[in-house]
């Protein structure tokens, strides 16, 4: 599936029925290994990329993200969706321009958030947020079957209001979003309420801890499951544990348990 148009069509088809996991690689190597494990689609992670650059989440530049997305999309045959943060702009006109640029990298879709950036907490104005989704949709019209995901960030941006979250997600669906996403929602009743409110549009749920599983989310009607920066955190956890042991104890038990280099070489052959 090397053709970008084929990957876009395949990604859209994944959203038509059932439930699938879309894990989040943070670099080309992790993307290739996830594809080898049989996942049918991947999504970038803003935090995973930022940490690999030695930065905090949301501190990679637009140019760095575009280079990263092009590298991921060209490294694997499965569709790649982009965590495009807040589209690196506030005004709808700039959102459209930046989204259009992202869609030239070979990705099969992307998500746009409604939270404030630059250290501020909370959400952008409701009407502005809806216009931003419309602007993103305008860029998508020129990209065929790409999937636009609209994210309402209240539960991770200090405004955990389910009613407001649903109001925004419904409005984003009406403005042209193909998939709806409210990261931070963990209660199964809340998840079911969101799924019902935006139906028949598909819903993505973020799972970054063991509060649920694929079977339970499937039964709730969730169509797509992502893990955000969780895999990157897991990798950093192993790295830090091994490095701290060497620095603090002068012992090497953690690295002795690491996957053999020959096995990794074999996977990248």
Protein Blocks (a to p, Z undefined) as FASTA:
>chain_A
ZZfklmmmmmmmmmmggjddddddfbfklmmmmmmnopabdcddfklmmmmnopaehiac
fklmmmmmmmmmmmpmbdcdddehjoopablklmmmmmmmmmmnopabdcddfbdeehia
cjddfklmmmmmmmmmmmmmmnojaccddddfklmnopacfklmmmmmmmmmmnopabdc
dehiabfklmmmmmmmmocbdcddddfbfkbcfklmmmnopabdcekjmlmmmmmmmmmm
mmmmmmmnopaklmmmpccfklmmmmmZZ
